[in-house]
Amino acid sequence: MSAPPEIVYDRAGFPLVWVEEIRSHIHWLPVTKIQLEHFLCEVGDSAFDAAWYDRILELNPRVSPREINERNYWKAFATGLRPAEAERFARWCGEDYALPTTSEWFAAYRALRDRSVSPPDWNGALQPRVRTLLARVREAWSRAGQNRSLPDTRAGHMLMRLGVLEWVEDAGNGQRWGGVGLPHPDFHGVLTNPDHGMPMRPLHPETDRLFYYGFRLVRREAS
């Protein structure tokens, strides 16, 4: 059996990288509003209409890729979605896509927190707007991480630290969903640390619309 490719691209053209420790690809960044807008244009579901997106933007306004900087880069990400809505986005991406489990996310984080910071070679496969967004987020995180003396690792540049809280499927938890990662404190001052290996557990994940919660997907290798 041939080795999986290092990089694959989702339906909106955003990259996922292979993490051997979880035998899956995982989004390089949390899902962005650009990806969400592709979804909204194609899905044809009345539950995701213009009024729905307006509510999302009220919680965390969008920013164009060229305007991203260390004071606003979290505005590039799709936050405020409930877990079921994030699952619907995953189904649109493809049958192998899913929200990661808690154990998958933390295993990926542990694998990436000591790994080379250099981004993969995208091989010219990125659309210009996607390339600009990835480059500007990378620059913004570098400045934000340096200001807080965070280690310059791949996990950081993938925004597993100083990004947003991310939905994960939290097996064994009665409410099913948890949150992982470390938001930028200017976005939300929630006290969490991915090095501790414990998810946050919001009280009402299925009904509350939490502006600081985003998500990324895994694409699991077919067995």
SERO-4910 file (N, C-alpha, C, O; in steps of 0.05 Angstrom, whole numbers):
BEGIN
 pado doro    nc1    nc2    nc3   cac1   cac2   cac3    cc1    cc2    cc3    oc1    oc2    oc3
  Met    A     17    -24      0      0      0      0     18     25      0     36     27     16
  Ser    A     12     44    -18     28     68    -20     23     86      4      1     86     16
  Ala    A     43    102     11     40    121     33     20    143     26     20    151      3
  Pro    A      5    153     45    -14    175     39      2    199     31     25    203     40
  Pro    A     -9    217     15      4    242      8      7    260     32     -9    259     51
  Glu    A     28    276     33     32    294     55     10    314     57      2    322     79
  Ile    A      0    323     34    -20    345     33    -43    336     16    -40    324     -5
  Val    A    -68    342     25    -91    340      8   -106    367     11   -100    383     29
  Tyr    A   -125    371     -6   -140    397     -6   -170    391     -4   -180    373    -17
  Asp    A   -183    408     12   -212    404     16   -227    416     -8   -215    426    -27
  Arg    A   -253    415     -6   -270    423    -29   -267    453    -35   -273    461    -57
  Ala    A   -258    468    -16   -254    497    -20   -225    503    -27   -218    527    -30
  Gly    A   -208    483    -30   -180    488    -37   -161    493    -14   -139    503    -19
  Phe    A   -169    488     11   -152    492     34   -138    466     41   -149    445     39
  Pro    A   -113    468     51    -96    444     55   -101    431     82   -107    443    102
  Leu    A    -98    404     81    -96    388    104    -70    373    102    -61    366     81
  Val    A    -56    369    125    -30    355    126    -33    328    140    -49    325    158
  Trp    A    -16    310    131    -17    283    142     -3    283    169     19    293    172
  Val    A    -16    270    188     -4    266    215     -5    236    220    -26    224    225
  Glu    A     18    224    219     20    195    221      8    185    247     -4    163    248
  Glu    A     12    200    268      4    191    295    -26    187    297    -35    172    315
  Ile    A    -42    199    280    -71    195    280    -80    182    254   -104    178    251
  Arg    A    -62    176    237    -68    163    211    -90    178    196   -108    166    185
  Ser    A    -87    204    196   -107    222    184    -93    247    174    -72    254    184
  His    A   -106    260    155    -99    288    149   -115    306    167   -138    299    175
  Ile    A   -104    329    173   -118    349    190   -114    376    178    -93    383    168
  His    A   -134    393    180   -133    419    168   -109    435    180   -103    434    204
  Trp    A    -94    448    162    -72    464    170    -80    487    189    -66    493    208
  Leu    A   -103    498    184   -115    519    201   -143    512    208   -155    495    195
  Pro    A   -154    524    229   -183    522    233   -198    531    208   -188    547    192
  Val    A   -222    520    204   -238    527    180   -243    557    180   -250    569    200
  Thr    A   -239    569    156   -241    598    153   -269    605    142   -284    589    133
  Lys    A   -274    631    142   -299    641    131   -299    637    100   -320    634     89
  Ile    A   -276    638     87   -275    632     59   -286    605     53   -302    601     35
  Gln    A   -277    585     68   -288    558     65   -318    557     70   -333    544     55
  Leu    A   -326    570     91   -354    570     98   -371    583     76   -393    574     70
  Glu    A   -360    604     63   -375    617     42   -377    599     17   -398    600      3
  His    A   -357    583     11   -359    563    -10   -382    544     -4   -398    538    -21
  Phe    A   -383    535     21   -404    517     30   -431    530     26   -450    517     16
  Leu    A   -434    554     35   -460    568     33   -469    571      5   -493    570     -1
  Cys    A   -451    575    -13   -458    579    -42   -467    553    -55   -483    553    -74
  Glu    A   -457    530    -44   -463    505    -58   -483    487    -44   -496    470    -57
  Val    A   -487    491    -17   -502    471     -3   -532    471     -9   -545    450     -8
  Gly    A   -544    494    -15   -572    495    -22   -590    486      1   -610    472     -4
  Asp    A   -583    493     25   -598    486     49   -610    511     61   -594    529     68
  Ser    A   -636    512     65   -648    537     75   -640    543    104   -643    566    113
  Ala    A   -629    523    118   -620    528    145   -595    546    145   -588    558    166
  Phe    A   -581    547    122   -557    563    120   -561    586    100   -548    587     79
  Asp    A   -579    603    107   -586    625     89   -571    651     96   -554    650    114
  Ala    A   -577    672     83   -563    697     88   -567    707    116   -548    718    128
  Ala    A   -591    703    127   -596    712    155   -579    696    174   -569    707    194
  Trp    A   -576    670    169   -559    653    186   -530    664    186   -518    666    207
  Tyr    A   -520    670    162   -492    679    160   -489    707    173   -468    713    185
  Asp    A   -509    724    171   -508    750    184   -504    746    214   -490    762    227
  Arg    A   -518    727    226   -516    722    255   -487    713    262   -476    721    282
  Ile    A   -476    696    244   -448    687    248   -429    711    248   -411    713    265
  Leu    A   -433    729    229   -415    752    226   -418    772    248   -399    786    255
  Glu    A   -442    773    260   -446    791    283   -429    782    307   -419    798    322
  Leu    A   -424    756    309   -409    745    331   -379    749    327   -364    754    346
  Asn    A   -370    747    302   -341    750    296   -339    760    267   -339    744    248
  Pro    A   -338    786    263   -338    797    235   -315    786    219   -294    779    229
  Arg    A   -319    786    192   -299    776    174   -278    797    169   -282    820    174
  Val    A   -255    788    159   -233    805    151   -223    794    124   -221    770    121
  Ser    A   -216    811    105   -205    802     80   -177    792     84   -163    801    102
  Pro    A   -168    773     68   -141    762     72   -119    783     73   -101    781     89
  Arg    A   -120    804     56    -99    824     56    -99    842     80    -79    856     85
  Glu    A   -120    841     96   -122    858    119   -116    843    145   -117    855    167
  Ile    A   -109    818    143   -102    802    167    -77    812    180    -57    817    166
  Asn    A    -77    815    206    -53    822    221    -55    810    249    -74    796    255
  Glu    A    -35    815    266    -34    802    292    -56    812    311    -59    800    332
  Arg    A    -71    832    304    -92    843    321   -120    834    312   -140    840    325
  Asn    A   -122    819    290   -148    812    280   -150    784    267   -171    777    256
  Tyr    A   -128    769    267   -128    745    249   -150    725    256   -157    709    239
  Trp    A   -160    725    281   -181    706    288   -207    713    273   -225    696    272
  Lys    A   -209    737    262   -233    743    246   -234    728    220   -255    727    207
  Ala    A   -212    716    212   -212    700    187   -226    674    190   -233    661    171
  Phe    A   -231    665    215   -240    638    220   -270    637    225   -283    656    234
  Ala    A   -282    614    217   -311    610    220   -316    602    249   -312    579    256
  Thr    A   -326    620    264   -333    614    292   -362    620    297   -376    632    280
  Gly    A   -372    610    320   -400    614    326   -418    592    316   -442    593    321
  Leu    A   -407    572    302   -423    550    292   -427    530    315   -410    526    331
  Arg    A   -451    518    315   -456    496    334   -444    470    322   -439    469    298
  Pro    A   -439    450    339   -426    426    329   -441    413    306   -429    403    287
  Ala    A   -468    412    307   -483    400    285   -479    415    259   -479    402    238
  Glu    A   -476    441    260   -470    457    236   -443    451    225   -439    449    201
  Ala    A   -423    448    243   -396    440    235   -396    412    222   -382    407    203
  Glu    A   -412    394    233   -415    367    221   -427    369    193   -419    354    176
  Arg    A   -446    387    189   -458    390    163   -437    400    143   -436    391    120
  Phe    A   -420    418    152   -398    427    135   -379    403    128   -370    401    105
  Ala    A   -374    386    148   -356    363    143   -368    345    122   -354    334    105
  Arg    A   -394    340    123   -407    322    103   -405    335     75   -402    320     56
  Trp    A   -407    361     74   -404    374     48   -375    370     37   -372    366     13
  Cys    A   -356    370     55   -328    366     46   -324    338     35   -309    334     16
  Gly    A   -337    318     46   -334    291     36   -339    270     58   -338    277     81
  Glu    A   -343    246     50   -351    225     69   -329    218     88   -334    207    110
  Asp    A   -304    223     82   -281    217     99   -275    239    119   -258    236    136
  Tyr    A   -289    262    117   -283    285    134   -301    284    160   -324    275    159
  Ala    A   -289    293    182   -304    293    207   -290    312    226   -267    319    223
  Leu    A   -305    321    246   -293    334    269   -275    314    284   -283    291    287
  Pro    A   -252    322    292   -234    303    306   -246    296    333   -261    311    345
  Thr    A   -238    273    343   -244    266    371   -224    280    388   -204    290    379
  Thr    A   -230    281    414   -212    293    433   -184    280    432   -164    294    431
  Ser    A   -184    253    431   -158    239    431   -143    244    405   -119    246    405
  Glu    A   -157    246    382   -144    252    357   -131    280    358   -108    284    350
  Trp    A   -146    300    368   -136    327    368   -111    329    385    -91    341    377
  Phe    A   -112    318    409    -89    320    427    -66    303    417    -43    311    421
  Ala    A    -71    280    405    -49    265    393    -35    280    371    -11    280    369
  Ala    A    -51    294    354    -40    310    333    -24    333    345     -2    340    335
  Tyr    A    -35    346    365    -21    368    378      6    360    389     26    373    385
  Arg    A      6    337    403     31    328    415     52    322    393     76    326    396
  Ala    A     42    311    371     61    304    349     72    329    336     95    329    326
  Leu    A     56    351    335     64    374    320     77    396    337     90    414    326
  Arg    A     75    394    363     86    416    379    116    417    380    128    437    387
  Asp    A    129    395    372    159    395    371    169    392    343    193    387    338
  Arg    A    151    394    323    159    389    296    168    415    282    161    437    291
  Ser    A    183    412    261    193    434    245    170    454    239    148    446    233
  Val    A    177    480    242    157    500    237    152    505    208    131    516    201
  Ser    A    170    497    191    168    503    162    142    492    151    135    468    155
  Pro    A    126    508    137    102    498    125    108    479    102    130    481     90
  Pro    A     91    461     95     95    444     73     98    460     47     90    483     46
  Asp    A    108    447     27    109    459      0     82    454    -13     74    432    -20
  Trp    A     67    476    -16     40    473    -28     40    467    -58     19    463    -70
  Asn    A     64    467    -70     67    460    -98     50    476   -117     41    466   -137
  Gly    A     46    502   -110     31    519   -128      2    512   -130    -12    522   -148
  Ala    A     -8    495   -112    -36    486   -114    -56    505   -101    -80    501   -105
  Leu    A    -47    525    -87    -65    543    -73    -76    564    -92    -61    575   -108
  Gln    A   -101    571    -89   -112    594   -102   -100    619    -90    -93    619    -66
  Pro    A    -99    641   -105    -85    665    -95    -97    675    -68    -81    682    -50
  Arg    A   -123    675    -65   -135    685    -40   -128    666    -17   -123    676      5
  Val    A   -127    640    -22   -119    621     -1    -90    625      7    -83    625     30
  Arg    A    -73    628    -14    -44    632     -8    -40    657      8    -24    657     27
  Thr    A    -54    679      1    -51    704     16    -60    700     45    -46    709     63
  Leu    A    -82    687     49    -92    683     76    -72    666     93    -66    674    115
  Leu    A    -62    645     82    -44    628     97    -18    643    104     -8    641    126
  Ala    A     -8    659     85     16    675     90     12    696    111     29    700    128
  Arg    A    -11    710    109    -16    732    129    -21    720    157    -12    732    177
  Val    A    -35    698    159    -39    685    185    -12    676    196     -7    680    220
  Arg    A      4    665    180     31    656    189     47    680    200     58    677    222
  Glu    A     47    702    186     61    726    196     49    736    222     63    743    240
  Ala    A     22    737    223      9    747    247     14    729    271     20    739    293
  Trp    A     13    703    267     18    685    290     47    688    299     52    687    323
  Ser    A     66    690    281     94    693    289     98    717    307    112    715    327
  Arg    A     86    739    300     88    763    317     74    758    344     85    765    365
  Ala    A     50    747    343     35    742    368     50    722    386     51    726    410
  Gly    A     61    701    374     75    681    390    100    693    402    107    687    425
  Gln    A    115    709    387    139    721    398    133    740    421    147    741    441
  Asn    A    111    754    419    103    773    440     96    758    466     98    769    488
  Arg    A     89    732    464     82    717    487    102    694    493     97    676    509
  Ser    A    125    695    480    147    676    484    138    647    480    146    630    495
  Leu    A    120    642    461    112    615    455    132    602    437    145    615    420
  Pro    A    136    576    440    155    562    422    146    563    393    122    560    388
  Asp    A    165    566    375    159    569    347    158    542    334    177    533    322
  Thr    A    135    528    337    132    501    327    109    499    307     94    518    304
  Arg    A    108    476    294     86    473    274     59    474    287     40    485    275
  Ala    A     56    464    311     30    465    324     21    494    328     -2    501    326
  Gly    A     40    512    334     34    540    337     25    552    311      4    565    309
  His    A     40    547    290     34    559    264      8    547    252     -4    559    234
  Met    A      0    524    261    -26    513    254    -49    523    271    -71    514    269
  Leu    A    -42    542    289    -61    555    307    -74    536    327    -97    540    334
  Met    A    -60    515    334    -69    499    357    -64    514    383    -75    507    404
  Arg    A    -48    535    381    -44    554    403    -48    582    392    -40    588    369
  Leu    A    -60    599    407    -67    627    399    -85    628    375    -82    645    358
  Gly    A   -103    609    373   -122    609    351   -150    614    362   -156    636    372
  Val    A   -167    594    360   -194    595    371   -198    569    387   -182    550    383
  Leu    A   -218    568    404   -225    542    415   -238    526    392   -252    537    375
  Glu    A   -233    500    391   -242    483    369   -259    460    380   -253    448    400
  Trp    A   -282    456    366   -299    434    373   -286    407    368   -273    403    348
  Val    A   -289    389    387   -280    361    384   -302    343    395   -318    351    412
  Glu    A   -304    319    384   -323    300    394   -310    287    418   -290    273    417
  Asp    A   -323    291    441   -311    284    467   -324    258    477   -343    259    493
  Ala    A   -313    235    469   -324    209    476   -324    206    506   -305    214    520
  Gly    A   -346    195    517   -348    191    546   -360    215    560   -366    213    584
  Asn    A   -364    237    546   -376    261    558   -406    260    551   -413    258    528
  Gly    A   -423    263    571   -451    260    566   -462    280    546   -483    274    533
  Gln    A   -450    303    543   -460    322    523   -445    321    497   -451    336    478
  Arg    A   -427    302    494   -414    294    469   -392    313    459   -372    303    447
  Trp    A   -394    339    464   -376    358    452   -359    372    472   -368    379    494
  Gly    A   -334    377    464   -316    392    481   -301    413    464   -304    413    439
  Gly    A   -284    429    477   -269    449    463   -239    447    470   -232    442    493
  Val    A   -222    450    450   -193    447    454   -178    470    441   -189    484    424
  Gly    A   -153    473    449   -137    494    438   -132    517    457   -140    515    481
  Leu    A   -121    538    447   -115    562    464   -122    586    448   -106    594    430
  Pro    A   -144    600    453   -151    624    438   -131    646    444   -119    647    465
  His    A   -129    664    425   -114    689    430   -130    705    451   -154    707    449
  Pro    A   -116    715    472   -130    728    494   -145    754    485   -164    762    498
  Asp    A   -137    766    463   -152    789    453   -178    780    440   -196    796    436
  Phe    A   -180    755    433   -205    744    422   -223    734    445   -247    741    446
  His    A   -212    718    462   -227    709    486   -207    700    507   -188    686    501
  Gly    A   -211    708    531   -193    703    553   -197    677    568   -190    675    591
  Val    A   -210    657    555   -214    632    569   -188    620    577   -168    621    562
  Leu    A   -187    608    601   -163    596    612   -162    567    604   -176    550    615
  Thr    A   -145    561    585   -141    533    576   -113    530    566   -100    549    558
  Asn    A   -103    505    567    -76    500    558    -75    472    545    -80    453    559
  Pro    A    -70    470    519    -70    444    506    -49    425    517    -52    401    514
  Asp    A    -28    435    530     -8    417    541    -20    401    564     -8    380    572
  His    A    -42    410    576    -54    395    598    -71    371    588    -77    353    604
  Gly    A    -77    371    563    -92    348    551   -120    345    560   -131    323    559
  Met    A   -133    366    569   -161    365    578   -178    385    562   -170    408    559
  Pro    A   -201    376    552   -218    394    537   -235    412    556   -240    405    579
  Met    A   -243    434    545   -264    450    558   -291    436    552   -294    423    532
  Arg    A   -310    440    571   -336    427    567   -358    448    571   -367    452    594
  Pro    A   -367    462    550   -388    482    553   -414    469    562   -418    445    557
  Leu    A   -430    484    576   -455    473    587   -475    465    566   -488    444    569
  His    A   -478    480    545   -500    475    526   -489    476    498   -496    495    483
  Pro    A   -472    458    490   -459    460    464   -477    457    440   -472    468    419
  Glu    A   -500    443    444   -518    439    421   -535    463    415   -546    466    393
  Thr    A   -539    481    435   -557    503    432   -544    530    433   -553    549    420
  Asp    A   -523    533    449   -510    559    451   -493    565    426   -482    546    414
  Arg    A   -492    590    419   -476    598    396   -452    614    407   -455    638    414
  Leu    A   -429    601    410   -406    612    424   -387    624    404   -376    610    387
  Phe    A   -383    650    406   -368    665    386   -339    657    384   -327    661    363
  Tyr    A   -328    645    405   -299    639    405   -294    610    398   -271    601    399
  Tyr    A   -315    595    391   -311    567    382   -311    564    352   -330    573    339
  Gly    A   -290    553    341   -288    546    313   -284    516    311   -292    501    329
  Phe    A   -272    507    290   -267    479    286   -247    474    263   -244    491    246
  Arg    A   -235    451    263   -220    441    240   -228    412    236   -240    400    254
  Leu    A   -223    402    213   -232    375    206   -208    356    203   -186    365    197
  Val    A   -213    331    207   -195    310    199   -207    296    174   -231    294    171
  Arg    A   -189    285    158   -197    268    136   -183    241    141   -159    238    137
  Arg    A   -199    222    149   -189    197    159   -181    178    136   -195    177    116
  Glu    A   -159    165    139   -150    146    119   -170    122    118   -177    111    138
  Ala    A   -178    115     94   -196     93     91   -183     67    100   -160     62     94
  Ser    A   -197     52    115   -186     27    126   -188      4    105   -180    -18    110
***
